[in-house]
Amino acid sequence: MIKNTNLINISTYKNDVIYFEKEMHEILNNFAKYFKINKQIILDVSIVSSYTSRKLNFEYRQKDKTTDILSFGYDDFDLYDKMPFLNLGELVICNNKIKKQAIIFNHSIKREFLYLFTHGLVHLYGYDHQFEKEKKEMDFIVDSIFNPLKITRND
């Protein structure tokens, strides 16, 4: 795979939203390597308000609360078999929820944001954590993709 050819389209709801584009690309490259994806990956990321997060969470999951991240994948990967790229889907990340969780879990916003970004990517690729066995597998995959960045609690 050729490095830095993956495309992340980022949209934010206001100008002062914090995100870590360089590290997002590193994670996406690690993701491609882990899953042996040898084509360009296209990903949309929307960073939204608490209101939008709650609204989308209710609309698509029937849960009336703000959530940290939502993953909207294209479940038909066969569609992309003959194309030179793979469109993974969209991650919707709640800026305020990330900040609050970083405080609760006693680590940096950077770590919280990027770990959830990685978690969301793995969801887009079809993994879930409804059951303990699935959770262990998904956690292992997320850690395998995230840990090479060596982002500590204080970064």
C-alpha positions as CSV (number, residue, x, y, z in Angstrom):
1,M,0.0,0.0,0.0
2,I,1.3,3.5,-0.9
3,K,1.5,5.6,2.3
4,N,-0.6,8.8,2.6
5,T,-3.0,8.0,-0.2
6,N,-5.9,7.4,2.1
7,L,-8.4,10.2,2.2
8,I,-10.2,11.5,5.3
9,N,-12.9,14.2,4.7
10,I,-13.4,16.1,7.9
11,S,-16.3,18.4,8.6
12,T,-16.8,20.3,11.9
13,Y,-19.7,22.3,13.3
14,K,-17.6,25.2,14.5
15,N,-14.0,26.5,13.9
16,D,-12.4,25.8,17.2
17,V,-13.0,22.0,17.2
18,I,-9.9,20.0,18.2
19,Y,-9.0,17.0,16.1
20,F,-5.7,15.4,15.2
21,E,-5.5,14.9,11.5
22,K,-1.9,13.7,11.3
23,E,-2.5,10.9,13.8
24,M,-5.9,10.1,12.2
25,H,-3.9,9.3,9.0
26,E,-1.4,7.2,10.9
27,I,-4.2,5.3,12.5
28,L,-5.9,4.8,9.1
29,N,-2.6,3.5,7.7
30,N,-2.3,1.1,10.6
31,F,-5.9,0.0,10.1
32,A,-5.1,-0.7,6.4
33,K,-2.0,-2.7,7.3
34,Y,-3.8,-4.7,10.0
35,F,-6.6,-5.7,7.7
36,K,-4.3,-6.0,4.6
37,I,-6.3,-3.5,2.6
38,N,-4.2,-2.7,-0.5
39,K,-6.2,0.2,-2.0
40,Q,-7.1,3.7,-1.1
41,I,-9.4,4.1,1.8
42,I,-11.9,7.0,1.8
43,L,-13.5,8.0,5.2
44,D,-15.8,10.8,6.2
45,V,-15.6,12.2,9.7
46,S,-18.1,14.7,11.1
47,I,-17.4,16.4,14.4
48,V,-20.7,17.4,15.9
49,S,-22.3,19.1,18.8
50,S,-24.0,17.3,21.7
51,Y,-27.4,18.2,20.3
52,T,-26.6,16.6,16.9
53,S,-25.1,13.6,18.5
54,R,-28.2,13.0,20.6
55,K,-30.5,13.6,17.7
56,L,-28.6,11.1,15.5
57,N,-28.3,8.5,18.3
58,F,-32.1,8.6,18.8
59,E,-32.9,8.6,15.1
60,Y,-30.7,5.6,14.3
61,R,-30.3,3.7,17.5
62,Q,-33.5,4.8,19.5
63,K,-31.3,5.9,22.4
64,D,-32.2,9.4,23.6
65,K,-28.8,10.5,24.9
66,T,-25.6,12.0,23.6
67,T,-23.0,9.5,22.5
68,D,-19.3,9.8,21.9
69,I,-19.1,8.2,18.4
70,L,-21.5,6.8,15.8
71,S,-20.4,4.7,12.9
72,F,-22.3,4.6,9.7
73,G,-20.7,2.0,7.4
74,Y,-21.3,0.8,3.9
75,D,-22.0,-2.9,4.7
76,D,-21.7,-4.0,1.1
77,F,-17.9,-4.2,0.7
78,D,-18.4,-6.4,-2.4
79,L,-19.4,-3.2,-4.2
80,Y,-15.8,-2.0,-3.9
81,D,-14.1,-5.2,-5.0
82,K,-13.3,-4.0,-8.5
83,M,-12.8,-0.4,-7.6
84,P,-9.4,1.1,-6.8
85,F,-10.7,2.5,-3.5
86,L,-12.7,1.4,-0.4
87,N,-15.2,3.8,1.0
88,L,-15.5,2.8,4.7
89,G,-18.4,5.2,5.6
90,E,-18.8,7.9,8.1
91,L,-17.8,8.5,11.8
92,V,-19.8,11.0,13.7
93,I,-17.8,12.2,16.7
94,C,-19.2,14.4,19.5
95,N,-16.7,17.0,20.4
96,N,-18.2,17.8,23.9
97,K,-18.6,14.2,24.9
98,I,-15.0,13.5,24.0
99,K,-13.8,16.4,26.3
100,K,-16.0,15.2,29.2
101,Q,-14.9,11.6,28.9
102,A,-11.2,12.6,28.8
103,I,-11.8,14.2,32.2
104,I,-13.7,11.3,33.6
105,F,-11.1,8.7,32.4
106,N,-8.2,11.0,33.4
107,H,-6.5,11.2,30.1
108,S,-5.9,13.7,27.4
109,I,-8.5,14.8,24.8
110,K,-6.0,13.6,22.2
111,R,-6.0,10.1,23.6
112,E,-9.8,10.0,24.0
113,F,-10.4,11.3,20.5
114,L,-8.0,9.1,18.7
115,Y,-8.9,5.9,20.6
116,L,-12.5,6.4,19.8
117,F,-11.6,7.2,16.2
118,T,-9.8,3.8,16.0
119,H,-12.7,2.1,17.7
120,G,-15.1,3.6,15.2
121,L,-13.0,2.5,12.3
122,V,-13.1,-1.1,13.5
123,H,-17.0,-0.8,13.8
124,L,-17.1,0.4,10.2
125,Y,-15.2,-2.7,9.1
126,G,-18.0,-4.9,10.6
127,Y,-16.9,-5.6,14.2
128,D,-19.1,-5.2,17.2
129,H,-19.0,-5.7,21.0
130,Q,-22.5,-6.9,21.9
131,F,-21.1,-10.0,23.6
132,E,-17.9,-10.5,25.7
133,K,-16.2,-12.6,23.1
134,E,-16.8,-9.9,20.4
135,K,-15.6,-7.2,22.9
136,K,-12.3,-9.0,23.6
137,E,-11.7,-9.5,19.8
138,M,-12.6,-5.9,19.0
139,D,-10.5,-4.5,21.9
140,F,-7.5,-6.5,20.7
141,I,-7.9,-5.2,17.1
142,V,-8.3,-1.6,18.3
143,D,-5.3,-1.8,20.6
144,S,-3.2,-3.4,17.8
145,I,-4.0,-0.4,15.5
146,F,-3.8,2.3,18.2
147,N,-0.9,1.3,20.4
148,P,1.9,1.8,17.8
149,L,1.3,5.6,18.0
150,K,2.4,5.4,21.7
151,I,-0.1,8.0,22.8
152,T,-0.1,8.2,26.6
153,R,-2.7,9.4,29.0
154,N,-1.0,12.8,29.2
155,D,-0.3,13.5,25.5
